[in-house]
């Protein structure tokens, strides 16, 4: 995996993870968290958009974005609810 692919994976992992976390914040009316997560989302979203625009719609872009997004969402789900309800 190249450095650019790793950076894109990491950025989209954070981006989708933050989006999932934000949904949980909204659902549970965590107003302060919503504000701070929104600002983090803005920074990471802009980075992801510029990285994808620079690399184009190639397989080298799609794979790290997809993997990072899926794992970011699963991680956020686990950290905000999943592990506390596991039996």
PDB file with one MODEL, atoms N, CA, C and O in Angstrom:
MODEL        1
ATOM      1  N   UNK A   1       0.857  -1.178   0.000  1.00  0.00           N
ATOM      2  CA  UNK A   1       0.000   0.000   0.000  1.00  0.00           C
ATOM      3  C   UNK A   1       0.898   1.234   0.000  1.00  0.00           C
ATOM      4  O   UNK A   1       1.805   1.354   0.823  1.00  0.00           O
ATOM      5  N   UNK A   2       0.638   2.133  -0.916  1.00  0.00           N
ATOM      6  CA  UNK A   2       1.448   3.341  -1.013  1.00  0.00           C
ATOM      7  C   UNK A   2       1.074   4.328   0.087  1.00  0.00           C
ATOM      8  O   UNK A   2       0.052   4.189   0.759  1.00  0.00           O
ATOM      9  N   UNK A   3       1.920   5.308   0.242  1.00  0.00           N
ATOM     10  CA  UNK A   3       1.680   6.339   1.255  1.00  0.00           C
ATOM     11  C   UNK A   3       0.375   7.091   0.987  1.00  0.00           C
ATOM     12  O   UNK A   3      -0.376   7.383   1.918  1.00  0.00           O
ATOM     13  N   UNK A   4       0.105   7.403  -0.280  1.00  0.00           N
ATOM     14  CA  UNK A   4      -1.128   8.124  -0.625  1.00  0.00           C
ATOM     15  C   UNK A   4      -2.357   7.280  -0.300  1.00  0.00           C
ATOM     16  O   UNK A   4      -3.356   7.800   0.198  1.00  0.00           O
ATOM     17  N   UNK A   5      -2.284   5.976  -0.582  1.00  0.00           N
ATOM     18  CA  UNK A   5      -3.412   5.100  -0.278  1.00  0.00           C
ATOM     19  C   UNK A   5      -3.625   4.980   1.227  1.00  0.00           C
ATOM     20  O   UNK A   5      -4.761   4.968   1.700  1.00  0.00           O
ATOM     21  N   UNK A   6      -2.535   4.894   1.971  1.00  0.00           N
ATOM     22  CA  UNK A   6      -2.628   4.801   3.431  1.00  0.00           C
ATOM     23  C   UNK A   6      -3.214   6.078   4.028  1.00  0.00           C
ATOM     24  O   UNK A   6      -4.027   6.020   4.950  1.00  0.00           O
ATOM     25  N   UNK A   7      -2.804   7.217   3.508  1.00  0.00           N
ATOM     26  CA  UNK A   7      -3.344   8.494   3.985  1.00  0.00           C
ATOM     27  C   UNK A   7      -4.834   8.593   3.690  1.00  0.00           C
ATOM     28  O   UNK A   7      -5.607   9.054   4.530  1.00  0.00           O
ATOM     29  N   UNK A   8      -5.238   8.162   2.502  1.00  0.00           N
ATOM     30  CA  UNK A   8      -6.649   8.208   2.130  1.00  0.00           C
ATOM     31  C   UNK A   8      -7.462   7.224   2.972  1.00  0.00           C
ATOM     32  O   UNK A   8      -8.571   7.549   3.396  1.00  0.00           O
ATOM     33  N   UNK A   9      -6.932   6.036   3.218  1.00  0.00           N
ATOM     34  CA  UNK A   9      -7.591   5.063   4.084  1.00  0.00           C
ATOM     35  C   UNK A   9      -7.800   5.653   5.478  1.00  0.00           C
ATOM     36  O   UNK A   9      -8.901   5.601   6.026  1.00  0.00           O
ATOM     37  N   UNK A  10      -6.741   6.209   6.038  1.00  0.00           N
ATOM     38  CA  UNK A  10      -6.801   6.765   7.391  1.00  0.00           C
ATOM     39  C   UNK A  10      -7.785   7.934   7.464  1.00  0.00           C
ATOM     40  O   UNK A  10      -8.562   8.036   8.413  1.00  0.00           O
ATOM     41  N   UNK A  11      -7.751   8.807   6.468  1.00  0.00           N
ATOM     42  CA  UNK A  11      -8.646   9.964   6.461  1.00  0.00           C
ATOM     43  C   UNK A  11     -10.101   9.535   6.345  1.00  0.00           C
ATOM     44  O   UNK A  11     -10.959  10.080   7.040  1.00  0.00           O
ATOM     45  N   UNK A  12     -10.395   8.567   5.480  1.00  0.00           N
ATOM     46  CA  UNK A  12     -11.790   8.153   5.341  1.00  0.00           C
ATOM     47  C   UNK A  12     -12.245   7.309   6.526  1.00  0.00           C
ATOM     48  O   UNK A  12     -13.424   7.332   6.880  1.00  0.00           O
ATOM     49  N   UNK A  13     -11.331   6.567   7.143  1.00  0.00           N
ATOM     50  CA  UNK A  13     -11.631   5.862   8.386  1.00  0.00           C
ATOM     51  C   UNK A  13     -12.100   6.866   9.435  1.00  0.00           C
ATOM     52  O   UNK A  13     -13.115   6.658  10.099  1.00  0.00           O
ATOM     53  N   UNK A  14     -11.346   7.956   9.573  1.00  0.00           N
ATOM     54  CA  UNK A  14     -11.714   8.995  10.542  1.00  0.00           C
ATOM     55  C   UNK A  14     -13.008   9.691  10.142  1.00  0.00           C
ATOM     56  O   UNK A  14     -13.861   9.949  10.991  1.00  0.00           O
ATOM     57  N   UNK A  15     -13.159   9.994   8.860  1.00  0.00           N
ATOM     58  CA  UNK A  15     -14.333  10.714   8.374  1.00  0.00           C
ATOM     59  C   UNK A  15     -15.617   9.929   8.629  1.00  0.00           C
ATOM     60  O   UNK A  15     -16.564  10.468   9.202  1.00  0.00           O
ATOM     61  N   UNK A  16     -15.661   8.677   8.217  1.00  0.00           N
ATOM     62  CA  UNK A  16     -16.873   7.885   8.395  1.00  0.00           C
ATOM     63  C   UNK A  16     -17.077   7.545   9.868  1.00  0.00           C
ATOM     64  O   UNK A  16     -18.211   7.501  10.345  1.00  0.00           O
ATOM     65  N   UNK A  17     -15.993   7.308  10.580  1.00  0.00           N
ATOM     66  CA  UNK A  17     -16.107   7.071  12.020  1.00  0.00           C
ATOM     67  C   UNK A  17     -16.709   8.266  12.738  1.00  0.00           C
ATOM     68  O   UNK A  17     -17.562   8.111  13.612  1.00  0.00           O
ATOM     69  N   UNK A  18     -16.261   9.455  12.368  1.00  0.00           N
ATOM     70  CA  UNK A  18     -16.820  10.667  12.966  1.00  0.00           C
ATOM     71  C   UNK A  18     -18.288  10.853  12.597  1.00  0.00           C
ATOM     72  O   UNK A  18     -19.087  11.289  13.425  1.00  0.00           O
ATOM     73  N   UNK A  19     -18.648  10.523  11.349  1.00  0.00           N
ATOM     74  CA  UNK A  19     -20.050  10.636  10.941  1.00  0.00           C
ATOM     75  C   UNK A  19     -20.936   9.699  11.767  1.00  0.00           C
ATOM     76  O   UNK A  19     -22.015  10.090  12.215  1.00  0.00           O
ATOM     77  N   UNK A  20     -20.478   8.476  11.962  1.00  0.00           N
ATOM     78  CA  UNK A  20     -21.258   7.528  12.769  1.00  0.00           C
ATOM     79  C   UNK A  20     -21.361   8.012  14.206  1.00  0.00           C
ATOM     80  O   UNK A  20     -22.427   7.937  14.816  1.00  0.00           O
ATOM     81  N   UNK A  21     -20.264   8.505  14.744  1.00  0.00           N
ATOM     82  CA  UNK A  21     -20.257   9.039  16.114  1.00  0.00           C
ATOM     83  C   UNK A  21     -21.215  10.219  16.210  1.00  0.00           C
ATOM     84  O   UNK A  21     -21.946  10.363  17.191  1.00  0.00           O
ATOM     85  N   UNK A  22     -21.203  11.064  15.178  1.00  0.00           N
ATOM     86  CA  UNK A  22     -22.073  12.230  15.178  1.00  0.00           C
ATOM     87  C   UNK A  22     -23.545  11.822  15.198  1.00  0.00           C
ATOM     88  O   UNK A  22     -24.354  12.457  15.875  1.00  0.00           O
ATOM     89  N   UNK A  23     -23.894  10.777  14.470  1.00  0.00           N
ATOM     90  CA  UNK A  23     -25.275  10.306  14.483  1.00  0.00           C
ATOM     91  C   UNK A  23     -25.690   9.879  15.888  1.00  0.00           C
ATOM     92  O   UNK A  23     -26.814  10.134  16.321  1.00  0.00           O
ATOM     93  N   UNK A  24     -24.782   9.236  16.582  1.00  0.00           N
ATOM     94  CA  UNK A  24     -25.064   8.830  17.966  1.00  0.00           C
ATOM     95  C   UNK A  24     -25.208  10.062  18.867  1.00  0.00           C
ATOM     96  O   UNK A  24     -26.075  10.091  19.741  1.00  0.00           O
ATOM     97  N   UNK A  25     -24.367  11.074  18.661  1.00  0.00           N
ATOM     98  CA  UNK A  25     -24.471  12.305  19.445  1.00  0.00           C
ATOM     99  C   UNK A  25     -25.822  12.977  19.245  1.00  0.00           C
ATOM    100  O   UNK A  25     -26.441  13.440  20.203  1.00  0.00           O
ATOM    101  N   UNK A  26     -26.276  13.029  18.000  1.00  0.00           N
ATOM    102  CA  UNK A  26     -27.562  13.647  17.693  1.00  0.00           C
ATOM    103  C   UNK A  26     -28.693  12.832  18.319  1.00  0.00           C
ATOM    104  O   UNK A  26     -29.615  13.397  18.907  1.00  0.00           O
ATOM    105  N   UNK A  27     -28.627  11.532  18.197  1.00  0.00           N
ATOM    106  CA  UNK A  27     -29.685  10.673  18.735  1.00  0.00           C
ATOM    107  C   UNK A  27     -29.819  10.812  20.249  1.00  0.00           C
ATOM    108  O   UNK A  27     -30.919  10.708  20.791  1.00  0.00           O
ATOM    109  N   UNK A  28     -28.703  11.047  20.928  1.00  0.00           N
ATOM    110  CA  UNK A  28     -28.731  11.150  22.388  1.00  0.00           C
ATOM    111  C   UNK A  28     -28.610  12.593  22.888  1.00  0.00           C
ATOM    112  O   UNK A  28     -28.325  12.830  24.061  1.00  0.00           O
ATOM    113  N   UNK A  29     -28.833  13.557  21.978  1.00  0.00           N
ATOM    114  CA  UNK A  29     -28.865  14.983  22.313  1.00  0.00           C
ATOM    115  C   UNK A  29     -27.622  15.452  23.068  1.00  0.00           C
ATOM    116  O   UNK A  29     -27.732  16.160  24.069  1.00  0.00           O
ATOM    117  N   UNK A  30     -26.460  15.062  22.595  1.00  0.00           N
ATOM    118  CA  UNK A  30     -25.193  15.496  23.199  1.00  0.00           C
ATOM    119  C   UNK A  30     -24.719  16.749  22.462  1.00  0.00           C
ATOM    120  O   UNK A  30     -23.904  16.676  21.543  1.00  0.00           O
ATOM    121  N   UNK A  31     -25.242  17.890  22.880  1.00  0.00           N
ATOM    122  CA  UNK A  31     -25.050  19.152  22.164  1.00  0.00           C
ATOM    123  C   UNK A  31     -23.584  19.565  22.052  1.00  0.00           C
ATOM    124  O   UNK A  31     -23.145  19.953  20.969  1.00  0.00           O
ATOM    125  N   UNK A  32     -22.834  19.495  23.114  1.00  0.00           N
ATOM    126  CA  UNK A  32     -21.429  19.907  23.071  1.00  0.00           C
ATOM    127  C   UNK A  32     -20.635  19.002  22.145  1.00  0.00           C
ATOM    128  O   UNK A  32     -19.809  19.481  21.368  1.00  0.00           O
ATOM    129  N   UNK A  33     -20.876  17.702  22.218  1.00  0.00           N
ATOM    130  CA  UNK A  33     -20.168  16.766  21.345  1.00  0.00           C
ATOM    131  C   UNK A  33     -20.497  17.022  19.883  1.00  0.00           C
ATOM    132  O   UNK A  33     -19.620  16.929  19.024  1.00  0.00           O
ATOM    133  N   UNK A  34     -21.755  17.345  19.592  1.00  0.00           N
ATOM    134  CA  UNK A  34     -22.155  17.638  18.211  1.00  0.00           C
ATOM    135  C   UNK A  34     -21.340  18.789  17.653  1.00  0.00           C
ATOM    136  O   UNK A  34     -20.886  18.733  16.510  1.00  0.00           O
ATOM    137  N   UNK A  35     -21.152  19.826  18.444  1.00  0.00           N
ATOM    138  CA  UNK A  35     -20.395  20.986  17.980  1.00  0.00           C
ATOM    139  C   UNK A  35     -18.947  20.620  17.656  1.00  0.00           C
ATOM    140  O   UNK A  35     -18.446  20.974  16.589  1.00  0.00           O
ATOM    141  N   UNK A  36     -18.280  19.928  18.551  1.00  0.00           N
ATOM    142  CA  UNK A  36     -16.871  19.611  18.351  1.00  0.00           C
ATOM    143  C   UNK A  36     -16.660  18.563  17.257  1.00  0.00           C
ATOM    144  O   UNK A  36     -15.713  18.662  16.476  1.00  0.00           O
ATOM    145  N   UNK A  37     -17.531  17.570  17.199  1.00  0.00           N
ATOM    146  CA  UNK A  37     -17.403  16.551  16.151  1.00  0.00           C
ATOM    147  C   UNK A  37     -17.686  17.168  14.783  1.00  0.00           C
ATOM    148  O   UNK A  37     -17.064  16.776  13.796  1.00  0.00           O
ATOM    149  N   UNK A  38     -18.603  18.118  14.704  1.00  0.00           N
ATOM    150  CA  UNK A  38     -18.890  18.795  13.433  1.00  0.00           C
ATOM    151  C   UNK A  38     -17.659  19.498  12.876  1.00  0.00           C
ATOM    152  O   UNK A  38     -17.414  19.464  11.670  1.00  0.00           O
ATOM    153  N   UNK A  39     -16.897  20.126  13.739  1.00  0.00           N
ATOM    154  CA  UNK A  39     -15.687  20.804  13.288  1.00  0.00           C
ATOM    155  C   UNK A  39     -14.615  19.814  12.839  1.00  0.00           C
ATOM    156  O   UNK A  39     -13.914  20.059  11.856  1.00  0.00           O
ATOM    157  N   UNK A  40     -14.487  18.713  13.545  1.00  0.00           N
ATOM    158  CA  UNK A  40     -13.545  17.665  13.127  1.00  0.00           C
ATOM    159  C   UNK A  40     -13.994  17.060  11.801  1.00  0.00           C
ATOM    160  O   UNK A  40     -13.168  16.791  10.929  1.00  0.00           O
ATOM    161  N   UNK A  41     -15.288  16.845  11.648  1.00  0.00           N
ATOM    162  CA  UNK A  41     -15.833  16.323  10.388  1.00  0.00           C
ATOM    163  C   UNK A  41     -15.512  17.246   9.216  1.00  0.00           C
ATOM    164  O   UNK A  41     -15.125  16.782   8.144  1.00  0.00           O
ATOM    165  N   UNK A  42     -15.671  18.529   9.418  1.00  0.00           N
ATOM    166  CA  UNK A  42     -15.397  19.486   8.342  1.00  0.00           C
ATOM    167  C   UNK A  42     -13.952  19.384   7.870  1.00  0.00           C
ATOM    168  O   UNK A  42     -13.686  19.364   6.669  1.00  0.00           O
ATOM    169  N   UNK A  43     -13.034  19.321   8.807  1.00  0.00           N
ATOM    170  CA  UNK A  43     -11.609  19.253   8.443  1.00  0.00           C
ATOM    171  C   UNK A  43     -11.281  17.972   7.691  1.00  0.00           C
ATOM    172  O   UNK A  43     -10.596  18.007   6.669  1.00  0.00           O
ATOM    173  N   UNK A  44     -11.766  16.848   8.191  1.00  0.00           N
ATOM    174  CA  UNK A  44     -11.442  15.573   7.556  1.00  0.00           C
ATOM    175  C   UNK A  44     -12.173  15.417   6.223  1.00  0.00           C
ATOM    176  O   UNK A  44     -11.611  14.869   5.274  1.00  0.00           O
ATOM    177  N   UNK A  45     -13.410  15.888   6.140  1.00  0.00           N
ATOM    178  CA  UNK A  45     -14.169  15.795   4.890  1.00  0.00           C
ATOM    179  C   UNK A  45     -13.479  16.576   3.777  1.00  0.00           C
ATOM    180  O   UNK A  45     -13.360  16.088   2.654  1.00  0.00           O
ATOM    181  N   UNK A  46     -13.032  17.768   4.083  1.00  0.00           N
ATOM    182  CA  UNK A  46     -12.337  18.578   3.079  1.00  0.00           C
ATOM    183  C   UNK A  46     -11.064  17.882   2.624  1.00  0.00           C
ATOM    184  O   UNK A  46     -10.756  17.879   1.432  1.00  0.00           O
ATOM    185  N   UNK A  47     -10.321  17.293   3.552  1.00  0.00           N
ATOM    186  CA  UNK A  47      -9.100  16.566   3.194  1.00  0.00           C
ATOM    187  C   UNK A  47      -9.416  15.398   2.260  1.00  0.00           C
ATOM    188  O   UNK A  47      -8.739  15.213   1.248  1.00  0.00           O
ATOM    189  N   UNK A  48     -10.448  14.604   2.596  1.00  0.00           N
ATOM    190  CA  UNK A  48     -10.816  13.459   1.761  1.00  0.00           C
ATOM    191  C   UNK A  48     -11.228  13.923   0.366  1.00  0.00           C
ATOM    192  O   UNK A  48     -10.803  13.337  -0.630  1.00  0.00           O
ATOM    193  N   UNK A  49     -12.043  14.957   0.283  1.00  0.00           N
ATOM    194  CA  UNK A  49     -12.492  15.460  -1.021  1.00  0.00           C
ATOM    195  C   UNK A  49     -11.305  15.878  -1.874  1.00  0.00           C
ATOM    196  O   UNK A  49     -11.240  15.522  -3.050  1.00  0.00           O
ATOM    197  N   UNK A  50     -10.371  16.620  -1.309  1.00  0.00           N
ATOM    198  CA  UNK A  50      -9.207  17.062  -2.083  1.00  0.00           C
ATOM    199  C   UNK A  50      -8.311  15.897  -2.489  1.00  0.00           C
ATOM    200  O   UNK A  50      -7.776  15.896  -3.598  1.00  0.00           O
ATOM    201  N   UNK A  51      -8.136  14.904  -1.615  1.00  0.00           N
ATOM    202  CA  UNK A  51      -7.303  13.738  -1.958  1.00  0.00           C
ATOM    203  C   UNK A  51      -7.927  12.938  -3.098  1.00  0.00           C
ATOM    204  O   UNK A  51      -7.229  12.520  -4.022  1.00  0.00           O
ATOM    205  N   UNK A  52      -9.244  12.725  -3.034  1.00  0.00           N
ATOM    206  CA  UNK A  52      -9.920  11.977  -4.093  1.00  0.00           C
ATOM    207  C   UNK A  52      -9.873  12.764  -5.399  1.00  0.00           C
ATOM    208  O   UNK A  52      -9.641  12.186  -6.461  1.00  0.00           O
ATOM    209  N   UNK A  53     -10.091  14.069  -5.330  1.00  0.00           N
ATOM    210  CA  UNK A  53     -10.035  14.892  -6.536  1.00  0.00           C
ATOM    211  C   UNK A  53      -8.641  14.852  -7.161  1.00  0.00           C
ATOM    212  O   UNK A  53      -8.510  14.841  -8.384  1.00  0.00           O
ATOM    213  N   UNK A  54      -7.612  14.830  -6.334  1.00  0.00           N
ATOM    214  CA  UNK A  54      -6.241  14.801  -6.851  1.00  0.00           C
ATOM    215  C   UNK A  54      -5.904  13.452  -7.481  1.00  0.00           C
ATOM    216  O   UNK A  54      -5.178  13.406  -8.474  1.00  0.00           O
ATOM    217  N   UNK A  55      -6.415  12.358  -6.925  1.00  0.00           N
ATOM    218  CA  UNK A  55      -6.080  11.026  -7.419  1.00  0.00           C
ATOM    219  C   UNK A  55      -7.021  10.533  -8.503  1.00  0.00           C
ATOM    220  O   UNK A  55      -6.626   9.718  -9.337  1.00  0.00           O
ATOM    221  N   UNK A  56      -8.247  11.006  -8.506  1.00  0.00           N
ATOM    222  CA  UNK A  56      -9.217  10.572  -9.498  1.00  0.00           C
ATOM    223  C   UNK A  56      -9.896   9.268  -9.117  1.00  0.00           C
ATOM    224  O   UNK A  56      -9.539   8.636  -8.123  1.00  0.00           O
ATOM    225  N   UNK A  57     -10.883   8.871  -9.921  1.00  0.00           N
ATOM    226  CA  UNK A  57     -11.680   7.676  -9.605  1.00  0.00           C
ATOM    227  C   UNK A  57     -10.998   6.381 -10.058  1.00  0.00           C
ATOM    228  O   UNK A  57     -11.549   5.641 -10.873  1.00  0.00           O
ATOM    229  N   UNK A  58      -9.833   6.117  -9.546  1.00  0.00           N
ATOM    230  CA  UNK A  58      -9.094   4.911  -9.893  1.00  0.00           C
ATOM    231  C   UNK A  58      -9.257   3.873  -8.788  1.00  0.00           C
ATOM    232  O   UNK A  58      -9.695   4.194  -7.683  1.00  0.00           O
ATOM    233  N   UNK A  59      -8.905   2.640  -9.091  1.00  0.00           N
ATOM    234  CA  UNK A  59      -8.981   1.571  -8.110  1.00  0.00           C
ATOM    235  C   UNK A  59      -8.135   1.897  -6.882  1.00  0.00           C
ATOM    236  O   UNK A  59      -8.481   1.513  -5.765  1.00  0.00           O
ATOM    237  N   UNK A  60      -7.028   2.603  -7.090  1.00  0.00           N
ATOM    238  CA  UNK A  60      -6.156   3.004  -5.980  1.00  0.00           C
ATOM    239  C   UNK A  60      -6.827   4.016  -5.054  1.00  0.00           C
ATOM    240  O   UNK A  60      -6.357   4.243  -3.939  1.00  0.00           O
ATOM    241  N   UNK A  61      -7.901   4.611  -5.502  1.00  0.00           N
ATOM    242  CA  UNK A  61      -8.670   5.548  -4.681  1.00  0.00           C
ATOM    243  C   UNK A  61      -9.863   4.847  -4.043  1.00  0.00           C
ATOM    244  O   UNK A  61     -10.159   5.060  -2.867  1.00  0.00           O
ATOM    245  N   UNK A  62     -10.535   4.026  -4.806  1.00  0.00           N
ATOM    246  CA  UNK A  62     -11.769   3.385  -4.345  1.00  0.00           C
ATOM    247  C   UNK A  62     -11.518   2.404  -3.206  1.00  0.00           C
ATOM    248  O   UNK A  62     -12.272   2.383  -2.233  1.00  0.00           O
ATOM    249  N   UNK A  63     -10.483   1.602  -3.312  1.00  0.00           N
ATOM    250  CA  UNK A  63     -10.220   0.580  -2.299  1.00  0.00           C
ATOM    251  C   UNK A  63      -9.939   1.186  -0.920  1.00  0.00           C
ATOM    252  O   UNK A  63     -10.594   0.793   0.045  1.00  0.00           O
ATOM    253  N   UNK A  64      -8.998   2.121  -0.783  1.00  0.00           N
ATOM    254  CA  UNK A  64      -8.779   2.664   0.567  1.00  0.00           C
ATOM    255  C   UNK A  64      -9.962   3.460   1.107  1.00  0.00           C
ATOM    256  O   UNK A  64     -10.193   3.471   2.316  1.00  0.00           O
ATOM    257  N   UNK A  65     -10.714   4.125   0.231  1.00  0.00           N
ATOM    258  CA  UNK A  65     -11.889   4.869   0.684  1.00  0.00           C
ATOM    259  C   UNK A  65     -12.955   3.901   1.197  1.00  0.00           C
ATOM    260  O   UNK A  65     -13.543   4.127   2.255  1.00  0.00           O
ATOM    261  N   UNK A  66     -13.201   2.840   0.461  1.00  0.00           N
ATOM    262  CA  UNK A  66     -14.199   1.858   0.877  1.00  0.00           C
ATOM    263  C   UNK A  66     -13.811   1.122   2.149  1.00  0.00           C
ATOM    264  O   UNK A  66     -14.617   0.996   3.071  1.00  0.00           O
ATOM    265  N   UNK A  67     -12.575   0.635   2.196  1.00  0.00           N
ATOM    266  CA  UNK A  67     -12.111  -0.080   3.392  1.00  0.00           C
ATOM    267  C   UNK A  67     -12.064   0.834   4.613  1.00  0.00           C
ATOM    268  O   UNK A  67     -12.503   0.452   5.698  1.00  0.00           O
ATOM    269  N   UNK A  68     -11.537   2.029   4.436  1.00  0.00           N
ATOM    270  CA  UNK A  68     -11.455   2.973   5.543  1.00  0.00           C
ATOM    271  C   UNK A  68     -12.827   3.357   6.058  1.00  0.00           C
ATOM    272  O   UNK A  68     -13.041   3.438   7.268  1.00  0.00           O
ATOM    273  N   UNK A  69     -13.756   3.594   5.148  1.00  0.00           N
ATOM    274  CA  UNK A  69     -15.108   3.966   5.549  1.00  0.00           C
ATOM    275  C   UNK A  69     -15.821   2.850   6.297  1.00  0.00           C
ATOM    276  O   UNK A  69     -16.438   3.085   7.336  1.00  0.00           O
ATOM    277  N   UNK A  70     -15.735   1.636   5.766  1.00  0.00           N
ATOM    278  CA  UNK A  70     -16.384   0.502   6.421  1.00  0.00           C
ATOM    279  C   UNK A  70     -15.821   0.234   7.806  1.00  0.00           C
ATOM    280  O   UNK A  70     -16.570   0.050   8.766  1.00  0.00           O
ATOM    281  N   UNK A  71     -14.510   0.214   7.904  1.00  0.00           N
ATOM    282  CA  UNK A  71     -13.880  -0.032   9.203  1.00  0.00           C
ATOM    283  C   UNK A  71     -14.088   1.127  10.171  1.00  0.00           C
ATOM    284  O   UNK A  71     -14.209   0.911  11.377  1.00  0.00           O
ATOM    285  N   UNK A  72     -14.131   2.352   9.657  1.00  0.00           N
ATOM    286  CA  UNK A  72     -14.389   3.511  10.511  1.00  0.00           C
ATOM    287  C   UNK A  72     -15.778   3.461  11.111  1.00  0.00           C
ATOM    288  O   UNK A  72     -15.962   3.780  12.286  1.00  0.00           O
ATOM    289  N   UNK A  73     -16.760   3.062  10.312  1.00  0.00           N
ATOM    290  CA  UNK A  73     -18.130   2.963  10.808  1.00  0.00           C
ATOM    291  C   UNK A  73     -18.260   1.841  11.828  1.00  0.00           C
ATOM    292  O   UNK A  73     -18.882   2.026  12.874  1.00  0.00           O
ATOM    293  N   UNK A  74     -17.683   0.682  11.538  1.00  0.00           N
ATOM    294  CA  UNK A  74     -17.739  -0.440  12.471  1.00  0.00           C
ATOM    295  C   UNK A  74     -17.074  -0.071  13.796  1.00  0.00           C
ATOM    296  O   UNK A  74     -17.583  -0.403  14.866  1.00  0.00           O
ATOM    297  N   UNK A  75     -15.943   0.612  13.719  1.00  0.00           N
ATOM    298  CA  UNK A  75     -15.236   1.022  14.931  1.00  0.00           C
ATOM    299  C   UNK A  75     -16.081   1.994  15.755  1.00  0.00           C
ATOM    300  O   UNK A  75     -16.180   1.855  16.974  1.00  0.00           O
ATOM    301  N   UNK A  76     -16.691   2.977  15.086  1.00  0.00           N
ATOM    302  CA  UNK A  76     -17.537   3.937  15.808  1.00  0.00           C
ATOM    303  C   UNK A  76     -18.726   3.238  16.443  1.00  0.00           C
ATOM    304  O   UNK A  76     -19.096   3.549  17.575  1.00  0.00           O
ATOM    305  N   UNK A  77     -19.329   2.294  15.724  1.00  0.00           N
ATOM    306  CA  UNK A  77     -20.458   1.548  16.285  1.00  0.00           C
ATOM    307  C   UNK A  77     -20.007   0.777  17.523  1.00  0.00           C
ATOM    308  O   UNK A  77     -20.704   0.760  18.538  1.00  0.00           O
ATOM    309  N   UNK A  78     -18.865   0.154  17.436  1.00  0.00           N
ATOM    310  CA  UNK A  78     -18.338  -0.621  18.557  1.00  0.00           C
ATOM    311  C   UNK A  78     -18.028   0.278  19.750  1.00  0.00           C
ATOM    312  O   UNK A  78     -18.361  -0.054  20.887  1.00  0.00           O
ATOM    313  N   UNK A  79     -17.398   1.400  19.489  1.00  0.00           N
ATOM    314  CA  UNK A  79     -16.993   2.286  20.583  1.00  0.00           C
ATOM    315  C   UNK A  79     -18.162   3.009  21.226  1.00  0.00           C
ATOM    316  O   UNK A  79     -18.086   3.362  22.402  1.00  0.00           O
ATOM    317  N   UNK A  80     -19.242   3.239  20.491  1.00  0.00           N
ATOM    318  CA  UNK A  80     -20.368   3.980  21.064  1.00  0.00           C
ATOM    319  C   UNK A  80     -21.474   3.095  21.611  1.00  0.00           C
ATOM    320  O   UNK A  80     -22.327   3.568  22.362  1.00  0.00           O
ATOM    321  N   UNK A  81     -21.475   1.820  21.247  1.00  0.00           N
ATOM    322  CA  UNK A  81     -22.544   0.966  21.758  1.00  0.00           C
ATOM    323  C   UNK A  81     -22.200  -0.508  21.784  1.00  0.00           C
ATOM    324  O   UNK A  81     -22.456  -1.188  22.778  1.00  0.00           O
ATOM    325  N   UNK A  82     -21.625  -1.009  20.712  1.00  0.00           N
ATOM    326  CA  UNK A  82     -21.456  -2.435  20.512  1.00  0.00           C
ATOM    327  C   UNK A  82     -20.777  -3.180  21.629  1.00  0.00           C
ATOM    328  O   UNK A  82     -21.266  -4.227  22.054  1.00  0.00           O
ATOM    329  N   UNK A  83     -19.673  -2.677  22.114  1.00  0.00           N
ATOM    330  CA  UNK A  83     -18.926  -3.439  23.122  1.00  0.00           C
ATOM    331  C   UNK A  83     -19.640  -3.480  24.469  1.00  0.00           C
ATOM    332  O   UNK A  83     -19.439  -4.424  25.233  1.00  0.00           O
ATOM    333  N   UNK A  84     -20.463  -2.489  24.781  1.00  0.00           N
ATOM    334  CA  UNK A  84     -21.143  -2.482  26.079  1.00  0.00           C
ATOM    335  C   UNK A  84     -22.333  -3.453  26.098  1.00  0.00           C
ATOM    336  O   UNK A  84     -22.772  -3.869  27.170  1.00  0.00           O
ATOM    337  N   UNK A  85     -22.855  -3.815  24.916  1.00  0.00           N
ATOM    338  CA  UNK A  85     -23.988  -4.732  24.850  1.00  0.00           C
ATOM    339  C   UNK A  85     -23.586  -6.149  24.469  1.00  0.00           C
ATOM    340  O   UNK A  85     -24.437  -7.037  24.417  1.00  0.00           O
ATOM    341  N   UNK A  86     -22.312  -6.373  24.203  1.00  0.00           N
ATOM    342  CA  UNK A  86     -21.852  -7.709  23.822  1.00  0.00           C
ATOM    343  C   UNK A  86     -21.967  -8.662  25.013  1.00  0.00           C
ATOM    344  O   UNK A  86     -21.711  -8.289  26.158  1.00  0.00           O
ATOM    345  N   UNK A  87     -22.355  -9.887  24.716  1.00  0.00           N
ATOM    346  CA  UNK A  87     -22.504 -10.873  25.809  1.00  0.00           C
ATOM    347  C   UNK A  87     -21.546 -12.001  25.635  1.00  0.00           C
ATOM    348  O   UNK A  87     -21.523 -12.922  26.451  1.00  0.00           O
TER     349      UNK A  87
ENDMDL
END
